[in-house]
Amino acid sequence: MFLFRQTVDLSCKVIALASGICVPFGVCIGMAFGGEWALAQGPPVTPVELVRLLGSDVFRERERATASLEQMGMEARDSILGGLKSDDPEVVRRCRLILPMVENLEMEGLIQKLSRPDFNPEELKVPGWGRFREIAGTGDSARKLFVEMCKLDLAFLRDVERKPEQGFDLIQAKCLLTQRNIQVPGGSGVVPIATGELGAILFCATNPKVRIPPNSLHTINNLLYNPSVRMAITTGDEDAPIRKLVSLWLASPTDPAFLVQNLYITTNLNLKEGVDLAVRILSPKDPKALDAVNAHQKSVALNTLGRMGSKAQIPLVQQFMADNAIVTNFQFNKEKGTTQVNDVALAMLIHLTGQNHKDYGFSFATNGRTLNFSPYGMGFTSVPFRKEAFDKWEKWAKANPEKLRAK
């Protein structure tokens, strides 16, 4: 009798979650034996119990547990994932079938909420939404991107958010899979990266709790050279959510060496945020930190200020007019020369003030070349030529102080 009552109670608990009809307990027992579903009173069955019932010897119990887990939705997701590791093949089989349904159900609800005219950002409880809206806002374009991110891989977003200590491994695996998917067979090119795919990776990579090793930054940066990324960034407005995510990612390193690497990307994507990165390199909060910035890194940062900045950056560029550290040696035809940090600073000052480099004797200009914002070759073939150029600048600057000021 005890076994009989225990079986009835368990069956009633299961069918309680699969029906919206409330009937007396006695009727529930009769319906349970009759194969009907009804709502029984009593403590609710937990997702863990329902997953265990997926392997029941009774077919109806398996079916009821399946339906109940589907109705529970994301509340049961962790238990369903646990069921995938079960030793019972039937439990594993059913969990594999239920999981996509559960996630699709949540996605439908998410889209409905985000699409409502009276959408309330506080109502959305999807992991990561709070941080995402702080970065990208809650406008139409931001909501659209978040939906795309979730549609493509909601599980990835959730797992990184819930287990940030495993974030790097999850992100790296995601990047490698994305890189493989965008390669055209035969190595003849690449296909576009979905904006939602890139957005999800960058969003997870900028999670403050996730630690990305410096030597692995290139794994993510390589994706930013995809032509579709440039198209999305350069054709969209400056407040586009994907642009905000890219900018946030590029500004995340603290080491000048990695910031310089990111300067190349900001230039390629024409991101004005590159100016802020260059300023961080050349004018760190701790002045002593500038000692760790080498000549090459300074030259790249100065080039960025000249190329993407304005007269507002002139005072900072002028601070490097006495830095004679060697950046590189070069050769034009048979003429050999040297580029120093202060040569690059002078070249950028001439550019920002609208003057002609040829008038100052720069080797690249006297050889018929135009400014290409590369420090290689942006120097002089002799010390006298360099001195003559700097003397000319000093004279011009004294005569035209108003042209050095930002309007």
N, C-alpha and C positions, 0 to 999 in steps of 0.2 A: 504493500500500500504506500509506503514511504517513497519507493521508486516511482510509482504511478503519479503521485502528487508532484514530485519534483519535476517529472517530465512535462506535466501539464503547465506548471508554473513557468518553466523555461519557454515553452511554446507560446504562452500568453505574453510573456515579456517581448519576444521577438515580433509577434504580430502587432504589438502595441505601437511599434514605430512605422508600420506599413499601412496604417489605416487612419481615417479621420472620423470614424464612427465610434461613439462611446456607448457601451452596453454594460449591463451588470456582469459581475464576475461569473456567475453561474451560466449565463448565456454565452460568455466568452469560452467556457470549457466546452460547451456543446458545439460551438462554432469551430473550435480548434479541432475537435474530432471529426467535424463534418467537412473540414477542408476550407472553411471560410476564414477571411481575415477580419479581425475586429480589434478594438482598442481595449486593453485590459488595464485595470488599475494595479498599482504596485510600483516598485522601484524600476527605473528605466534600465534597459540593457546597455552596457558600455560598448564602444566600438571594438575594444579588445575581445569582448565576449562574442560579439557578432562575427568577427573574423575567425574565431575558433569554430563557430557554428558552420562556417563555410565548408568544413570538412566532416560535418555530421553524417552519420549513416542513414539518416532520414532525409529523403529528397526534398520534402516540403520545408524542412528546417533550413536546408541549404538555400532554397529559393527565397524564403522569407528573410534570411540574414542578408542575402545579396540585395534584395529590394530595400531593406532598411539602411544598409550602408550607402546605397546610392542616394537615398533621401537625406541622409545626414550631410552629404556633401563634404566640404573641406574639413569639417570637424573630425571626420573619420580618416583623413588622408594619411596621417602618421601611422595609424594602426594598419591601414591597408599596405603601406610600404613595409611594415614589419611582417605582414603576411606573405610578402614576396620571398622572404627568407625561410618560410616554413618548410618542414620536412614532408608535409602532406602535399602531394602533387595537385590535389583538387583545390586546396586553399590557395596555392600559388596560381593555378589557372584562373580561378574566379577573381583573385585580386588583380591580375593583369587585365581582365575584362572590365572590372569596376573602375580602376584608377582613371582611365581616359574619360569615362562618363562623368566622374566626380569633378575632374578638372574642367571639362567642357561646361558643366553646369555652373561652376563658379565663374568661368569666363563670360557666359551669357549674362549672369547677374552683374558682373563688373561693367560690361559694355552698356547695359541698361542704365546703371547708375550714372556712368560718366556722360551718357548721351542726354540725360534729362535736363530741360531748361532750368529747372530749379535745383540743379545739382549742388549738394552740400559737401564740400571737401572733408568735413569732419566725419561724415557717415562711412567713408570708405575705409575698410579695415585690412586691406591687402598689405602684406609685409613690404616695406620699402616706400609706400605711398607718401608717408609723412616727409621723409627725406627728399624724395623726388620733387614734391611740390615746393619745397624750400629752394631747390636749385632752379627748377624750370617754371614754377608758377602753376596756376590752375586754369589758364586760358584754353581755348579750343585746341590750339596746336600742341600744347603740353599734354592735354588729355589724350589727344589722338596718338601721340608718340608713346605714352604709357600703355595704351591699349595694344599698340603694335608690339611693344616689348613683351607684354604678357601673353599675347597670342602666340608669339614665336617660341617662347620658352618660359612659362610661368614657374615651372619647377626650379629652373636655374636661379631666377630672381629670389625665390623663397628660400632655397637652400643656402645661398650666400648670405642672405639677411639673417637667417636663423643660426647659421654656423660660420661666422666670419673667420674663425680660426682655420677653417678649411677653405676659405675664400680663394686663396692663391691657386690651389690645386684645381678648384672648380673653374676658375677664370682661364687658367692656362689650357685646360682641356677644351674649354669652349672656344678659345682663340685658335687652337690647332685644328679643331673641326671646321671652324669657319674658314680658315685659310685653305683647307683642303677642298671645301665646297665651292670656293670662288675660282679655283684653278681650272682653266680650260684644258681638257685632255689633249696631250701632245705638247703642252707648254706654249701654246700660241697666244696666250693672253689671260685675262681674268674677267670674271663676270661681276656685276655690281654687288655690293654688300647691302642687304636690306637695312634701312635706317633703324628699324626696331632692333635688329641684331646688334648693330654697332652701339646703339643707345644702351642696350642691356649690359653689354660688356663694360662700357665706360662708366655706367652708373654703379655697377658692382665694384669696379676697380677703384673708384673714388670713395668707397665706403671707408670712413676713418678707422674702422676696426679691422680692416683687411690690410695685411702687410704684403706688399709686392717687392720682392728682392730687386735691388737696382739693376742687376745683370739680366733681369727678365723684362725690363720695361720695353725693350724692342719688340717683344712678342705682341704687345698691344699696338705700339707705334707703327709697326709694319702695315697694320690694317688701315691706318690713316692715309697711306699713300694710294689707296684704291681710288681710281678716277671718280667713282660715284660719290665718294666722301667730299672731294673738292667741289663737285657739282652741287651737292646738298648745302655746303657751307657758303659758297660764293654766290649762289642764286637766291638764297633765303635772306630774310631780314636779320638784323643784328641781334634780335631778341629770340631767334629761333631756338627751341629747346635743345636740339642736337648740337647747335653751336655752343650753347652754354655748357653742355656736358664735355665737349671736346676741349674747350678752354679750361674748364676745371681740372681735367685730367692733365693737360700740358703744364699747368701751374703747380701740380702736386709734388714734384721732386724738390729737394732742398739742396742737393749737391750741384754746384755750378756746372760740372761736367755734363750732367744729365739735363740741366736746364738749357745748356747750349745745344744739345741734340734736339731738344724740343723747339728751339728757335728756328731750325731749318724747316720744321713742320709748319710753324706759324707763318713763315714766309711762303711756303708752298701753298698754304690754304688762304693766304692773304688775311690772316687774323690780326687785327690791331692789338690784340692782347700780347703779341710778341714784344711790344714796346715795354709793357709792364715787366715781362720776364727779363728783358735786357737791363732795365733799371735795377731789378733785384740783384743781378749779377755785378753790375758796375757800382752800385751804391747800396751795399748790404747794410742792414740795421747795425750790425757789429762791424765797424771799420776794419778791424783786424782780419775779418773774413776775406777781404779783398786780396790779402797776401796769398791766399790759396788759389786765386784765379790766375791761370797762366796767360801768356801773350796771345796765343791763338784764341782762347775763350774771350778775352777782352776784344779782340779784333772782330769776332763774329757779333758780339753784343753791340759794338759801335756801329757796325754795318747795319744792324737791325734798326737802331735809332735813326740812322741817316735815311734808310729806305722807307721805314714805316712811320717815323716820328715827324715832328714839326720843330719850329723854332723854340718851342718850349723845352726841348731837350738840349739846346745849344750849351747852356751852362754846364751840364753834366759832361758833354763831349769835350768841352774846353779843359776839363780837369785832367785829361790824358794827353795834353799837348807836350808835356815834358817826359812822358814815358817812352824811353828809347829801347825798350826790350824788343828783340828781334822776333818777328812773326814767322818769316820765311825768306828764302832766297828765290830769285826768279831769273828768267832769261827771255828777252825778246830778240828774235833773230840771233845776232852774235853779241848783243849787249846784256851783260849780267848786272843784277842789282839786288837790293835788299829792301824788304818791307818791315818797318817798325810799327809799334802800336801808335806812336804819335803821327806816323804817316797816314794811317787809317783815320785817325781823329781829324786830321787836317782835310783829308779828302771828303769826309762827311760834312764838315763845316762849310766847305766850298759848295757842296751840293745843296745843303739846307739854306744857304744864302743866295742861291741862284747864279753862282759864278761859273767860269769855265776852267776846267782842270788843266787844259792845255796852257793857259796863261801862267800856271804855277809850275810848269815843267814836269808834271807827272809822266813817268815813262810810258804808261799805257796810253795816255792821251797823245803824246808826241809821236807814238808809233801808229797813230790813226785808229786807235781803239776807243770804244765808248765805255762809260762806267757800267760795270756789270755787278757791282756790289760784292765782289770777291776780294778778300785781302791779298790773295796771291797775285802779285804784279802791281799792287797799289803802293808802289814805293819809288825809290830813286836809284839811279845807276852810280851816283857818286855823292860824297859828303858835301862838296860845294853846291851841287844842285839842290840838295835838301835844305841847306842853310839859306840859300837864296829864296826858296819857296816859303820857308817859315818867316823870314824877314818881311817878305811881301805881304803875308797874311797879317802880321803884327801891324804893319803900316796901314793896311786897309781897315782892320778892326778899329784902330784908333780914329780913323777918319769917318767911319760909318757906324757909330755905336747904336743908332736907332734901328739899323738893319739886323742887329743881333738880338733884338727884343721881340718876344711874341706879342702879337697884336691882341 
